[in-house]
Amino acid sequence: MIKRITEKTLTHTILIIVSILSIFPFIWLTSTSLKGLNEDIFAYPPKIIPLDFTWQNYIDVWGKVDFMAYFWNSVIVAALTVMLNLVLSSLAAYPLARMKFKGKRFVFFSILATIMIPFQAIMLPVYIITLKLHLIDSVNRTMGYIGLVMPFAVSAFGIFLMRQAFLKIPKEVEEAAIVDGCNMFQMFWKIIIPMVKPTLAVLAVFTFIGSWGEFLWPSILLTKDSMYTLPVGINNLQGMFSSNWRFIAAGSIISTIPIIIFFLAMQRFFISGENDGAVKG
């Protein structure tokens, strides 16, 4: 009994320490965003609780840049990226999980192999293709949005995750649907997809976080300030305000709020859906 209590205490202590270390940068960022001009944000040792507490940094950063435009640009890009990932990953994963065709395993492992290729390695050819197709904001806003979304419209991780979810569905469900008169599309849309909603929610969360925080591709592709997404717009604060770290911290905190809201909205699906990736296929 004593040994069990000791093990649990040690485990929880380690988890608490790791959690504190993980969230400390966010706490420090929040603290910096709430410090007034009369307080040194680089003081050592760092002071977590602001002595000169103020909300003015949030008001100033919202009013002095077109923060709302950056926000809506990020919303549009993230929403399109999430929707395309859910649709395309599901359509690609279903035949890999449920259908028999020659070379299926080769195709699946080839898709998985692309996970090992960083986007930076293929960024140049993707950029050239994007320019050739005129998917840039200098043409118009719509083409700019398409250019931002298309390289991330589907992912190997999404295909893998959805395939694992489809593998968990008993084949008898599909057979029963066919007996009831469903065609392939009706069976997929009305029977199979509702059964993998938790996994779809997990894929939506990961895709949203990745798209919302993407900085490298928008910073390369975008040429107009009005098309900036939040990460690019916040980075622009560094030059506009001579590295006013209070404004940068406030802008960063504001940009994380949609991620927290989206995660909380999907949280009830997250745990059950996340386990689908552990199924052996």
ZAVEXDREN-989605 format. One record per residue (C-alpha): residue number from 1; residue in one letter; x, y, z. Coordinates in Angstrom, 1 decimal. Each point is the difference from the previous one (the first is absolute). Example, Ala and Ser with C-alpha at 12.3 -4.5 7.8 and 13.67 -1.06 7.14 Angstrom:
# residues 2
i = 1, aa = A, east = 12.3, north = -4.5, up = 7.8
i = 2, aa = S, east = 1.4, north = 3.4, up = -0.7
END
This chain:
# residues 281
i = 1, aa = M, east = 0.0, north = 0.0, up = 0.0
i = 2, aa = I, east = 2.8, north = 2.4, up = 1.0
i = 3, aa = K, east = 1.9, north = -0.9, up = -3.1
i = 4, aa = R, east = -3.0, north = 0.7, up = -2.2
i = 5, aa = I, east = -0.6, north = 3.4, up = 1.6
i = 6, aa = T, east = 3.7, north = 0.8, up = -0.4
i = 7, aa = E, east = 0.0, north = -0.9, up = -3.7
i = 8, aa = K, east = -3.2, north = 2.1, up = -0.6
i = 9, aa = T, east = 1.5, north = 2.9, up = 1.8
i = 10, aa = L, east = 3.2, north = -0.1, up = -1.9
i = 11, aa = T, east = -1.9, north = -0.4, up = -3.3
i = 12, aa = H, east = -2.2, north = 3.0, up = 0.7
i = 13, aa = T, east = 2.9, north = 2.1, up = 1.2
i = 14, aa = I, east = 1.9, north = -0.6, up = -3.2
i = 15, aa = L, east = -3.1, north = 0.8, up = -2.1
i = 16, aa = I, east = -0.6, north = 3.2, up = 1.9
i = 17, aa = I, east = 3.6, north = 1.1, up = -0.5
i = 18, aa = V, east = -0.1, north = -0.8, up = -3.7
i = 19, aa = S, east = -3.4, north = 1.8, up = -0.4
i = 20, aa = I, east = 1.4, north = 3.1, up = 1.8
i = 21, aa = L, east = 3.1, north = 0.0, up = -2.3
i = 22, aa = S, east = -2.2, north = -0.4, up = -3.0
i = 23, aa = I, east = -2.4, north = 2.9, up = 0.8
i = 24, aa = F, east = 2.7, north = 2.3, up = 1.5
i = 25, aa = P, east = 0.7, north = 1.8, up = -3.4
i = 26, aa = F, east = -3.7, north = 0.7, up = -0.5
i = 27, aa = I, east = -0.2, north = 1.3, up = 3.6
i = 28, aa = W, east = 3.0, north = 2.3, up = -0.6
i = 29, aa = L, east = -1.5, north = 1.2, up = -3.3
i = 30, aa = T, east = -3.3, north = 0.8, up = 1.8
i = 31, aa = S, east = 1.9, north = 1.8, up = 2.7
i = 32, aa = T, east = 2.0, north = 2.1, up = -2.5
i = 33, aa = S, east = -3.2, north = 1.0, up = -1.8
i = 34, aa = L, east = -1.5, north = 1.3, up = 3.2
i = 35, aa = K, east = 3.1, north = 2.1, up = 1.1
i = 36, aa = G, east = -0.1, north = 3.8, up = -0.3
i = 37, aa = L, east = 2.7, north = 2.2, up = -1.3
i = 38, aa = N, east = 1.4, north = 0.7, up = 3.4
i = 39, aa = E, east = 0.9, north = -3.6, up = 0.6
i = 40, aa = D, east = 3.1, north = -1.8, up = -1.3
i = 41, aa = I, east = -1.1, north = -3.1, up = -2.0
i = 42, aa = F, east = 3.6, north = -1.3, up = -0.1
i = 43, aa = A, east = 0.6, north = 0.1, up = 3.8
i = 44, aa = Y, east = 1.9, north = -2.8, up = 1.5
i = 45, aa = P, east = -1.2, north = -2.1, up = 1.8
i = 46, aa = P, east = -3.2, north = 0.3, up = -2.1
i = 47, aa = K, east = -3.1, north = 1.4, up = 1.7
i = 48, aa = I, east = -3.0, north = -2.0, up = -1.0
i = 49, aa = I, east = -2.6, north = 2.2, up = 1.8
i = 50, aa = P, east = 0.0, north = 3.5, up = -1.7
i = 51, aa = L, east = 0.6, north = 2.8, up = 2.5
i = 52, aa = D, east = -1.3, north = 2.6, up = -2.5
i = 53, aa = F, east = -3.1, north = -1.9, up = -1.2
i = 54, aa = T, east = -1.7, north = 1.3, up = -3.1
i = 55, aa = W, east = -2.3, north = -1.1, up = -2.9
i = 56, aa = Q, east = 1.3, north = 2.9, up = -2.2
i = 57, aa = N, east = 2.3, north = -2.2, up = -2.0
i = 58, aa = Y, east = -2.9, north = -2.0, up = -1.3
i = 59, aa = I, east = -2.0, north = 3.2, up = -0.8
i = 60, aa = D, east = 3.0, north = 1.6, up = -1.8
i = 61, aa = V, east = 1.0, north = -3.1, up = -2.1
i = 62, aa = W, east = -3.6, north = -0.4, up = -1.1
i = 63, aa = G, east = -0.4, north = 3.6, up = -1.0
i = 64, aa = K, east = 3.3, north = 0.8, up = -1.6
i = 65, aa = V, east = 0.1, north = -2.9, up = -2.5
i = 66, aa = D, east = -2.7, north = -1.5, up = -2.1
i = 67, aa = F, east = -0.2, north = -2.9, up = 2.4
i = 68, aa = M, east = -3.6, north = -1.0, up = -0.9
i = 69, aa = A, east = 1.0, north = -0.4, up = -3.7
i = 70, aa = Y, east = 2.9, north = -2.3, up = 1.0
i = 71, aa = F, east = -2.4, north = -1.9, up = 2.2
i = 72, aa = W, east = -2.6, north = -0.6, up = -2.8
i = 73, aa = N, east = 2.7, north = -0.9, up = -2.5
i = 74, aa = S, east = 1.2, north = -2.7, up = 2.5
i = 75, aa = V, east = -3.6, north = -1.2, up = 0.5
i = 76, aa = I, east = -0.6, north = -0.4, up = -3.7
i = 77, aa = V, east = 3.2, north = -1.8, up = -0.6
i = 78, aa = A, east = -0.4, north = -2.3, up = 3.0
i = 79, aa = A, east = -3.6, north = -0.8, up = -0.8
i = 80, aa = L, east = 0.7, north = -0.9, up = -3.6
i = 81, aa = T, east = 3.0, north = -2.0, up = 1.0
i = 82, aa = V, east = -1.9, north = -2.0, up = 2.6
i = 83, aa = M, east = -3.0, north = -0.7, up = -2.3
i = 84, aa = L, east = 2.2, north = -1.1, up = -2.9
i = 85, aa = N, east = 2.1, north = -2.3, up = 2.3
i = 86, aa = L, east = -3.1, north = -1.6, up = 1.5
i = 87, aa = V, east = -1.5, north = -0.7, up = -3.5
i = 88, aa = L, east = 3.1, north = -1.0, up = -1.9
i = 89, aa = S, east = 1.6, north = -2.0, up = 2.8
i = 90, aa = S, east = -3.2, north = -2.0, up = 0.5
i = 91, aa = L, east = -0.4, north = -0.6, up = -3.7
i = 92, aa = A, east = 3.6, north = -1.1, up = -0.4
i = 93, aa = A, east = 0.0, north = -2.2, up = 3.2
i = 94, aa = Y, east = -3.2, north = -1.9, up = -0.6
i = 95, aa = P, east = 1.2, north = -2.1, up = -3.0
i = 96, aa = L, east = 3.4, north = -0.6, up = 1.8
i = 97, aa = A, east = -2.0, north = -1.4, up = 3.0
i = 98, aa = R, east = -3.0, north = -1.8, up = -1.6
i = 99, aa = M, east = 0.7, north = -0.8, up = -3.6
i = 100, aa = K, east = 2.3, north = -2.6, up = -1.6
i = 101, aa = F, east = 2.2, north = 1.0, up = -3.0
i = 102, aa = K, east = 3.4, north = -0.8, up = -1.2
i = 103, aa = G, east = 2.8, north = 2.0, up = 1.6
i = 104, aa = K, east = -2.1, north = 1.3, up = 2.9
i = 105, aa = R, east = 2.7, north = -0.5, up = 2.6
i = 106, aa = F, east = 2.6, north = 1.6, up = -2.2
i = 107, aa = V, east = -2.2, north = 3.0, up = -0.5
i = 108, aa = F, east = -0.7, north = 0.3, up = 3.7
i = 109, aa = F, east = 3.6, north = -0.2, up = 1.1
i = 110, aa = S, east = 1.0, north = 2.4, up = -2.8
i = 111, aa = I, east = -2.4, north = 2.5, up = 1.5
i = 112, aa = L, east = 1.3, north = -0.6, up = 3.5
i = 113, aa = A, east = 3.6, north = 0.5, up = -1.3
i = 114, aa = T, east = -0.9, north = 3.6, up = -0.9
i = 115, aa = I, east = -0.3, north = 0.8, up = 3.7
i = 116, aa = M, east = 3.8, north = -0.2, up = 0.2
i = 117, aa = I, east = 0.4, north = 2.8, up = -2.6
i = 118, aa = P, east = -0.1, north = 3.4, up = 1.6
i = 119, aa = F, east = -1.9, north = 2.7, up = -1.7
i = 120, aa = Q, east = 3.1, north = 2.1, up = -0.3
i = 121, aa = A, east = 1.5, north = -2.6, up = -2.3
i = 122, aa = I, east = -2.8, north = 0.3, up = -2.6
i = 123, aa = M, east = -0.8, north = 3.7, up = 0.6
i = 124, aa = L, east = 1.8, north = 1.3, up = -3.0
i = 125, aa = P, east = -1.7, north = -2.2, up = -2.6
i = 126, aa = V, east = -3.3, north = 0.6, up = 1.7
i = 127, aa = Y, east = 0.6, north = 3.7, up = -0.2
i = 128, aa = I, east = 0.9, north = -0.1, up = -3.7
i = 129, aa = I, east = -3.1, north = -2.1, up = -0.7
i = 130, aa = T, east = -2.1, north = 2.5, up = 1.9
i = 131, aa = L, east = 1.4, north = 2.9, up = -2.0
i = 132, aa = K, east = -0.5, north = -1.8, up = -3.3
i = 133, aa = L, east = -3.7, north = -0.6, up = 1.0
i = 134, aa = H, east = -0.3, north = 3.7, up = 1.0
i = 135, aa = L, east = -1.2, north = -1.0, up = 3.5
i = 136, aa = I, east = 1.3, north = 3.1, up = 1.6
i = 137, aa = D, east = -1.6, north = 3.0, up = 1.6
i = 138, aa = S, east = 1.4, north = 2.4, up = -2.6
i = 139, aa = V, east = -2.6, north = -1.5, up = -2.4
i = 140, aa = N, east = -3.0, north = 0.3, up = 2.4
i = 141, aa = R, east = -1.0, north = -1.0, up = 3.6
i = 142, aa = T, east = -1.7, north = -3.2, up = -1.1
i = 143, aa = M, east = 3.1, north = -1.3, up = -1.8
i = 144, aa = G, east = 2.1, north = 1.1, up = 3.0
i = 145, aa = Y, east = -2.1, north = -2.1, up = 2.4
i = 146, aa = I, east = 0.1, north = -3.0, up = -2.4
i = 147, aa = G, east = 3.8, north = 0.3, up = -0.1
i = 148, aa = L, east = 0.2, north = 0.0, up = 3.8
i = 149, aa = V, east = -2.3, north = -3.0, up = 0.4
i = 150, aa = M, east = 0.9, north = -2.4, up = -2.9
i = 151, aa = P, east = 3.4, north = -1.3, up = 1.3
i = 152, aa = F, east = -1.7, north = -1.1, up = 3.2
i = 153, aa = A, east = -3.3, north = -1.1, up = -1.4
i = 154, aa = V, east = 0.8, north = -3.7, up = 0.9
i = 155, aa = S, east = 2.7, north = -1.6, up = 2.1
i = 156, aa = A, east = 1.5, north = -3.5, up = 0.4
i = 157, aa = F, east = -0.8, north = 0.2, up = 3.8
i = 158, aa = G, east = -3.7, north = 0.7, up = -0.8
i = 159, aa = I, east = -0.2, north = -3.0, up = -2.4
i = 160, aa = F, east = 1.7, north = -2.2, up = 2.6
i = 161, aa = L, east = -2.3, north = 1.1, up = 2.8
i = 162, aa = M, east = -3.2, north = -0.5, up = -2.0
i = 163, aa = R, east = 1.2, north = -3.3, up = -1.3
i = 164, aa = Q, east = 0.5, north = -1.3, up = 3.5
i = 165, aa = A, east = -3.5, north = 1.2, up = 0.9
i = 166, aa = F, east = -1.6, north = -1.7, up = -3.0
i = 167, aa = L, east = 1.8, north = -3.3, up = 0.9
i = 168, aa = K, east = -1.9, north = -0.1, up = 3.3
i = 169, aa = I, east = -3.4, north = -0.1, up = -1.6
i = 170, aa = P, east = -1.4, north = -3.5, up = -0.4
i = 171, aa = K, east = -0.4, north = -1.2, up = -3.6
i = 172, aa = E, east = -3.5, north = -1.1, up = 1.0
i = 173, aa = V, east = -1.1, north = 3.6, up = 0.2
i = 174, aa = E, east = 0.8, north = 0.5, up = -3.7
i = 175, aa = E, east = -1.6, north = -3.3, up = -1.0
i = 176, aa = A, east = -3.1, north = 1.0, up = 1.8
i = 177, aa = A, east = -0.1, north = 3.4, up = -1.7
i = 178, aa = I, east = 0.4, north = -1.6, up = -3.4
i = 179, aa = V, east = -2.9, north = -2.5, up = 0.8
i = 180, aa = D, east = -2.1, north = 3.0, up = 0.9
i = 181, aa = G, east = 0.5, north = 1.5, up = -3.4
i = 182, aa = C, east = 2.8, north = 2.6, up = 0.6
i = 183, aa = N, east = 2.4, north = 0.7, up = -2.8
i = 184, aa = M, east = 3.7, north = 0.6, up = 0.7
i = 185, aa = F, east = -0.3, north = 3.7, up = 0.5
i = 186, aa = Q, east = -3.1, north = -0.2, up = 2.3
i = 187, aa = M, east = 1.7, north = -2.7, up = 2.1
i = 188, aa = F, east = 3.1, north = 2.1, up = 0.3
i = 189, aa = W, east = -1.8, north = 3.3, up = 0.8
i = 190, aa = K, east = -2.9, north = -1.2, up = 2.1
i = 191, aa = I, east = 1.4, north = -3.1, up = 1.7
i = 192, aa = I, east = 3.8, north = 0.1, up = 0.2
i = 193, aa = I, east = 0.7, north = 3.7, up = 0.5
i = 194, aa = P, east = -2.4, north = 0.4, up = 3.1
i = 195, aa = M, east = 1.9, north = -2.9, up = 1.6
i = 196, aa = V, east = 3.4, north = 1.7, up = -0.2
i = 197, aa = K, east = -1.1, north = 3.4, up = 1.3
i = 198, aa = P, east = 2.5, north = -0.1, up = 2.9
i = 199, aa = T, east = 2.9, north = -0.6, up = -2.3
i = 200, aa = L, east = -1.2, north = 2.8, up = -2.3
i = 201, aa = A, east = 0.0, north = 2.3, up = 3.0
i = 202, aa = V, east = 3.5, north = -1.0, up = 0.9
i = 203, aa = L, east = 1.2, north = 0.6, up = -3.6
i = 204, aa = A, east = -1.9, north = 3.4, up = 0.0
i = 205, aa = V, east = 1.8, north = 1.1, up = 3.2
i = 206, aa = F, east = 3.5, north = -0.9, up = -1.2
i = 207, aa = T, east = -0.6, north = 1.5, up = -3.4
i = 208, aa = F, east = -1.5, north = 3.2, up = 1.4
i = 209, aa = I, east = 3.0, north = 0.4, up = 2.4
i = 210, aa = G, east = 2.5, north = -0.6, up = -2.8
i = 211, aa = S, east = -1.8, north = 2.4, up = -2.4
i = 212, aa = W, east = -0.6, north = 2.7, up = 2.5
i = 213, aa = G, east = 3.6, north = 0.1, up = 1.1
i = 214, aa = E, east = 1.6, north = -0.4, up = -3.4
i = 215, aa = F, east = 2.5, north = 2.8, up = -0.6
i = 216, aa = L, east = 2.6, north = -1.0, up = -2.6
i = 217, aa = W, east = -2.3, north = -0.6, up = -3.0
i = 218, aa = P, east = -2.1, north = 3.1, up = 0.4
i = 219, aa = S, east = 3.0, north = 2.2, up = 0.7
i = 220, aa = I, east = 1.5, north = -1.2, up = -3.3
i = 221, aa = L, east = -3.1, north = 0.1, up = -2.2
i = 222, aa = L, east = -1.8, north = 3.1, up = 1.2
i = 223, aa = T, east = 0.9, north = 3.4, up = -1.4
i = 224, aa = K, east = -2.9, north = 2.2, up = 1.3
i = 225, aa = D, east = -0.3, north = 1.1, up = 3.6
i = 226, aa = S, east = -3.8, north = -0.4, up = -0.3
i = 227, aa = M, east = 0.4, north = -3.7, up = -0.7
i = 228, aa = Y, east = 2.3, north = -0.7, up = 3.0
i = 229, aa = T, east = -1.1, north = -2.8, up = 2.4
i = 230, aa = L, east = 0.4, north = 0.4, up = 3.7
i = 231, aa = P, east = 3.5, north = -1.5, up = 0.4
i = 232, aa = V, east = 1.4, north = 2.2, up = -2.9
i = 233, aa = G, east = -1.8, north = 3.0, up = 1.4
i = 234, aa = I, east = 1.3, north = -0.5, up = 3.5
i = 235, aa = N, east = 3.5, north = -0.4, up = -1.4
i = 236, aa = N, east = -0.5, north = 3.3, up = -1.7
i = 237, aa = L, east = -0.5, north = 1.6, up = 3.4
i = 238, aa = Q, east = 3.7, north = -0.4, up = 0.7
i = 239, aa = G, east = 1.0, north = 2.5, up = -2.7
i = 240, aa = M, east = -3.0, north = 2.3, up = 0.3
i = 241, aa = F, east = 0.5, north = 0.7, up = 3.7
i = 242, aa = S, east = 3.7, north = -0.3, up = 0.4
i = 243, aa = S, east = -0.3, north = -3.4, up = 1.7
i = 244, aa = N, east = -2.6, north = 1.0, up = 2.5
i = 245, aa = W, east = -0.1, north = -3.3, up = 1.7
i = 246, aa = R, east = -3.1, north = 0.9, up = 2.0
i = 247, aa = F, east = -2.0, north = 0.4, up = -3.2
i = 248, aa = I, east = 1.5, north = -3.1, up = -1.5
i = 249, aa = A, east = -0.9, north = -2.0, up = 3.1
i = 250, aa = A, east = -3.6, north = 1.4, up = 0.0
i = 251, aa = G, east = -0.4, north = -0.8, up = -3.7
i = 252, aa = S, east = 1.3, north = -3.5, up = 0.6
i = 253, aa = I, east = -2.4, north = -0.6, up = 2.8
i = 254, aa = I, east = -3.0, north = 1.2, up = -2.1
i = 255, aa = S, east = 1.0, north = -2.3, up = -2.8
i = 256, aa = T, east = 0.0, north = -3.1, up = 2.3
i = 257, aa = I, east = -3.6, north = 0.6, up = 1.2
i = 258, aa = P, east = -1.7, north = -1.5, up = -3.1
i = 259, aa = I, east = 2.2, north = -3.1, up = 0.3
i = 260, aa = I, east = -1.1, north = -0.5, up = 3.7
i = 261, aa = I, east = -3.6, north = 0.6, up = -0.9
i = 262, aa = F, east = 0.1, north = -2.5, up = -2.9
i = 263, aa = F, east = 1.7, north = -2.6, up = 2.1
i = 264, aa = L, east = -2.5, north = 0.4, up = 2.9
i = 265, aa = A, east = -2.8, north = -0.3, up = -2.5
i = 266, aa = M, east = 1.4, north = -3.3, up = -1.4
i = 267, aa = Q, east = 1.3, north = -1.3, up = 3.4
i = 268, aa = R, east = -2.8, north = -2.5, up = 0.5
i = 269, aa = F, east = 1.0, north = -1.8, up = -3.2
i = 270, aa = F, east = 3.7, north = 0.3, up = 0.4
i = 271, aa = I, east = 1.0, north = -2.8, up = 2.4
i = 272, aa = S, east = -2.1, north = -2.7, up = -1.7
i = 273, aa = G, east = 1.0, north = 1.0, up = -3.5
i = 274, aa = E, east = 3.7, north = 0.3, up = 0.9
i = 275, aa = N, east = 0.1, north = -3.6, up = 0.9
i = 276, aa = D, east = -0.9, north = -1.0, up = -3.5
i = 277, aa = G, east = 3.6, north = 0.5, up = -1.1
i = 278, aa = A, east = 1.1, north = -2.8, up = 2.2
i = 279, aa = V, east = -1.9, north = -2.7, up = -1.8
i = 280, aa = K, east = 2.3, north = -2.4, up = -1.9
i = 281, aa = G, east = -0.7, north = 0.0, up = -3.7
END
